Amino acid sequence: MAQPARRKGLGRTLCQLATTWAEAQKMKSLVSNVNQRPTDVVALSFHRALGFRQAGEIDVMDGRRVVLMERRFTSTLQPWKEALSGFHGTSSQQQQQQQQQQQQQQ
């Protein structure tokens, strides 16, 4: 969250919306990245306060090092592929089949 937007409840609201959506999709967890280099102590504290725990660290192409913060859910879970099955809409193969059917009907 950009500095001018902090301390207004926006981050907490966005995290709650993302958490609600992820749980509704029966996802196992929610992961967010936080700058470690340069260090963002405020963001680390924020994520910890919301139940996120450090799950790993990675170096990204722009030279930053980020901490992966994960919040696991306790509800009954489905594999992530099942949870995302309707999220991306139809596959390109399905779209091609639909286009062919429409052309045949014309």
Backbone as CSV, one residue per row, in Angstrom:
resi,resn,N_x,N_y,N_z,CA_x,CA_y,CA_z,C_x,C_y,C_z
1,MET,0.853,-1.161,0.000,0.000,0.000,0.000,0.902,1.227,0.000
2,ALA,0.619,2.161,-0.861,1.397,3.398,-0.929,1.258,4.175,0.380
3,GLN,2.307,4.867,0.765,2.345,5.583,2.036,1.118,6.481,2.276
4,PRO,0.679,7.302,1.294,-0.482,8.175,1.556,-1.779,7.409,1.840
5,ALA,-1.865,6.167,1.400,-3.089,5.384,1.589,-3.071,4.556,2.869
6,ARG,-1.945,4.517,3.558,-1.843,3.706,4.774,-2.634,4.326,5.916
7,ARG,-3.011,3.445,6.866,-3.701,3.834,8.096,-5.126,4.334,7.849
8,LYS,-5.716,3.906,6.745,-7.090,4.300,6.430,-8.031,3.085,6.383
9,GLY,-7.492,1.894,6.634,-8.307,0.688,6.615,-8.451,0.043,5.249
10,LEU,-7.822,0.630,4.228,-7.948,0.082,2.872,-7.282,-1.288,2.746
11,GLY,-6.081,-1.414,3.270,-5.365,-2.694,3.187,-6.103,-3.804,3.906
12,ARG,-6.596,-3.494,5.096,-7.351,-4.490,5.865,-8.614,-4.904,5.105
13,THR,-9.301,-3.935,4.506,-10.509,-4.236,3.735,-10.183,-5.093,2.522
14,LEU,-9.117,-4.739,1.793,-8.717,-5.534,0.622,-8.337,-6.953,1.017
15,CYS,-7.597,-7.096,2.115,-7.220,-8.441,2.581,-8.447,-9.245,2.970
16,GLN,-9.404,-8.599,3.630,-10.622,-9.311,4.022,-11.414,-9.757,2.799
17,LEU,-11.521,-8.890,1.799,-12.225,-9.259,0.566,-11.518,-10.420,-0.137
18,ALA,-10.186,-10.345,-0.226,-9.419,-11.423,-0.868,-9.565,-12.722,-0.091
19,THR,-9.550,-12.639,1.223,-9.694,-13.830,2.067,-11.076,-14.451,1.895
20,THR,-12.100,-13.621,1.906,-13.468,-14.108,1.732,-13.615,-14.805,0.384
21,TRP,-13.077,-14.176,-0.669,-13.160,-14.763,-1.998,-12.401,-16.091,-2.057
22,ALA,-11.167,-16.111,-1.525,-10.340,-17.325,-1.574,-11.004,-18.466,-0.802
23,GLU,-11.566,-18.173,0.349,-12.252,-19.213,1.123,-13.479,-19.724,0.378
24,ALA,-14.212,-18.824,-0.278,-15.387,-19.231,-1.051,-14.994,-20.132,-2.211
25,GLN,-13.791,-19.942,-2.731,-13.288,-20.778,-3.818,-12.657,-22.061,-3.291
26,LYS,-12.696,-22.232,-1.968,-12.156,-23.406,-1.287,-10.639,-23.547,-1.493
27,MET,-9.971,-22.412,-1.541,-8.516,-22.419,-1.674,-7.870,-22.746,-0.341
28,LYS,-6.679,-23.242,-0.409,-5.940,-23.686,0.759,-5.342,-22.516,1.537
29,SER,-4.901,-21.477,0.812,-4.249,-20.361,1.478,-4.235,-19.140,0.574
30,LEU,-3.820,-18.032,1.168,-3.655,-16.772,0.452,-2.211,-16.349,0.674
31,VAL,-1.520,-15.941,-0.400,-0.111,-15.554,-0.301,0.060,-14.128,-0.804
32,SER,0.849,-13.364,-0.081,1.146,-11.985,-0.442,2.653,-11.796,-0.341
33,ASN,3.203,-10.889,-1.141,4.638,-10.635,-1.011,4.872,-9.276,-0.379
34,VAL,5.944,-9.198,0.415,6.310,-7.981,1.133,7.800,-7.745,0.904
35,ASN,8.162,-6.513,0.621,9.576,-6.194,0.403,10.416,-6.505,1.631
36,GLN,11.505,-7.232,1.378,12.494,-7.440,2.431,13.728,-6.584,2.135
37,ARG,14.015,-6.415,0.850,15.113,-5.546,0.421,14.600,-4.675,-0.699
38,PRO,14.252,-3.436,-0.488,14.320,-2.709,0.796,13.241,-3.189,1.765
39,THR,13.539,-3.118,3.024,12.657,-3.652,4.056,11.428,-2.778,4.257
40,ASP,10.262,-3.443,4.330,9.005,-2.758,4.624,8.460,-3.325,5.932
41,VAL,8.981,-2.803,7.037,8.621,-3.294,8.366,7.130,-3.127,8.639
42,VAL,6.543,-2.036,8.183,5.121,-1.784,8.406,4.281,-2.866,7.728
43,ALA,4.612,-3.205,6.483,3.852,-4.226,5.758,4.018,-5.603,6.403
44,LEU,5.225,-5.917,6.873,5.432,-7.198,7.553,4.568,-7.281,8.815
45,SER,4.559,-6.223,9.593,3.746,-6.192,10.818,2.259,-6.298,10.486
46,PHE,1.835,-5.591,9.442,0.442,-5.619,9.008,0.020,-7.044,8.674
47,HIS,0.818,-7.731,7.855,0.464,-9.092,7.453,0.450,-10.040,8.657
48,ARG,1.417,-9.906,9.534,1.449,-10.765,10.730,0.204,-10.537,11.591
49,ALA,-0.223,-9.287,11.717,-1.414,-8.973,12.513,-2.676,-9.600,11.923
50,LEU,-2.673,-9.845,10.618,-3.827,-10.452,9.961,-3.724,-11.973,9.862
51,GLY,-2.724,-12.551,10.501,-2.607,-14.009,10.530,-1.708,-14.607,9.465
52,PHE,-0.981,-13.782,8.733,-0.042,-14.285,7.735,1.250,-14.706,8.422
53,ARG,1.878,-15.752,7.899,3.166,-16.232,8.398,4.139,-16.315,7.227
54,GLN,5.421,-16.133,7.509,6.424,-16.181,6.452,6.512,-17.585,5.881
55,ALA,6.399,-17.681,4.545,6.421,-18.981,3.862,7.670,-19.143,2.997
56,GLY,8.399,-18.066,2.762,9.600,-18.154,1.937,10.088,-16.782,1.541
57,GLU,11.162,-16.768,0.776,11.741,-15.528,0.269,12.190,-15.767,-1.160
58,ILE,12.052,-14.737,-2.002,12.547,-14.852,-3.380,13.162,-13.524,-3.810
59,ASP,14.114,-13.620,-4.728,14.681,-12.439,-5.372,13.904,-12.214,-6.653
60,VAL,13.492,-10.974,-6.895,12.749,-10.666,-8.107,13.646,-9.910,-9.078
61,MET,13.224,-9.854,-10.334,14.077,-9.350,-11.414,14.511,-7.900,-11.238
62,ASP,13.743,-7.103,-10.521,14.110,-5.692,-10.365,15.094,-5.452,-9.220
63,GLY,15.636,-6.520,-8.632,16.642,-6.390,-7.586,16.096,-6.459,-6.173
64,ARG,14.781,-6.452,-6.036,14.195,-6.561,-4.698,14.245,-8.003,-4.219
65,ARG,14.248,-8.170,-2.921,14.045,-9.475,-2.297,12.719,-9.357,-1.560
66,VAL,11.824,-10.307,-1.781,10.515,-10.254,-1.142,10.302,-11.470,-0.256
67,VAL,9.545,-11.239,0.798,9.117,-12.299,1.704,7.730,-12.718,1.257
68,LEU,7.508,-14.011,1.133,6.178,-14.534,0.813,5.458,-14.786,2.131
69,MET,4.367,-14.078,2.325,3.570,-14.203,3.546,2.317,-14.997,3.201
70,GLU,2.041,-16.046,3.968,0.923,-16.940,3.670,-0.055,-16.990,4.839
71,ARG,-1.333,-16.984,4.486,-2.387,-17.194,5.468,-3.144,-18.442,5.065
72,ARG,-3.049,-19.479,5.879,-3.733,-20.738,5.590,-5.150,-20.705,6.140
73,PHE,-6.032,-21.410,5.450,-7.421,-21.490,5.876,-7.666,-22.838,6.532
74,THR,-8.594,-22.870,7.458,-8.860,-24.101,8.205,-10.073,-24.858,7.698
75,SER,-10.792,-24.283,6.726,-11.991,-24.944,6.218,-11.617,-26.176,5.392
76,THR,-12.608,-26.997,5.091,-12.400,-28.154,4.234,-11.946,-27.660,2.869
77,LEU,-10.906,-28.272,2.349,-10.281,-27.746,1.142,-10.432,-28.693,-0.046
78,GLN,-10.449,-28.106,-1.222,-10.394,-28.865,-2.463,-9.051,-28.549,-3.106
79,PRO,-8.554,-29.421,-3.986,-7.331,-29.073,-4.710,-7.514,-27.768,-5.470
80,TRP,-6.444,-26.999,-5.617,-6.540,-25.664,-6.227,-7.085,-25.697,-7.636
81,LYS,-6.821,-26.740,-8.399,-7.349,-26.799,-9.767,-8.870,-26.837,-9.751
82,GLU,-9.448,-27.565,-8.814,-10.907,-27.606,-8.708,-11.444,-26.245,-8.281
83,ALA,-10.745,-25.596,-7.358,-11.206,-24.298,-6.866,-11.185,-23.243,-7.959
84,LEU,-10.270,-23.368,-8.899,-10.145,-22.380,-9.967,-10.874,-22.782,-11.242
85,SER,-11.564,-23.899,-11.243,-12.121,-24.439,-12.482,-12.977,-23.453,-13.263
86,GLY,-13.769,-22.639,-12.616,-14.612,-21.702,-13.351,-14.065,-20.295,-13.399
87,PHE,-12.931,-20.057,-12.773,-12.423,-18.696,-12.620,-11.955,-18.070,-13.919
88,HIS,-11.262,-18.823,-14.756,-10.694,-18.260,-15.973,-11.627,-18.358,-17.175
89,GLY,-12.839,-18.795,-16.954,-13.765,-18.911,-18.073,-13.452,-20.140,-18.903
90,THR,-13.709,-20.067,-20.182,-13.491,-21.216,-21.052,-12.062,-21.234,-21.561
91,SER,-11.575,-22.427,-21.835,-10.224,-22.569,-22.375,-10.218,-22.186,-23.853
92,SER,-9.032,-22.002,-24.399,-8.938,-21.636,-25.814,-9.493,-22.756,-26.694
93,GLN,-9.303,-24.003,-26.279,-9.852,-25.123,-27.047,-11.381,-25.076,-27.031
94,GLN,-11.959,-24.771,-25.869,-13.410,-24.670,-25.781,-13.917,-23.506,-26.616
95,GLN,-13.188,-22.399,-26.632,-13.573,-21.249,-27.438,-13.545,-21.595,-28.920
96,GLN,-12.530,-22.338,-29.358,-12.441,-22.753,-30.763,-13.614,-23.644,-31.135
97,GLN,-13.955,-24.574,-30.248,-15.079,-25.466,-30.505,-16.382,-24.677,-30.608
98,GLN,-16.556,-23.701,-29.738,-17.756,-22.876,-29.784,-17.832,-22.082,-31.077
99,GLN,-16.695,-21.545,-31.536,-16.657,-20.793,-32.780,-16.990,-21.687,-33.975
100,GLN,-16.459,-22.906,-33.968,-16.743,-23.843,-35.055,-18.224,-24.195,-35.075
101,GLN,-18.821,-24.402,-33.905,-20.243,-24.716,-33.856,-21.084,-23.567,-34.368
102,GLN,-20.690,-22.348,-34.025,-21.422,-21.179,-34.495,-21.317,-21.039,-36.017
103,GLN,-20.142,-21.317,-36.582,-19.944,-21.235,-38.022,-20.765,-22.297,-38.736
104,GLN,-20.856,-23.486,-38.158,-21.628,-24.556,-38.762,-23.120,-24.226,-38.751
105,GLN,-23.579,-23.519,-37.748,-24.984,-23.168,-37.647,-25.370,-22.090,-38.640
106,GLN,-24.415,-21.327,-39.127,-24.698,-20.229,-40.053,-24.799,-20.733,-41.435
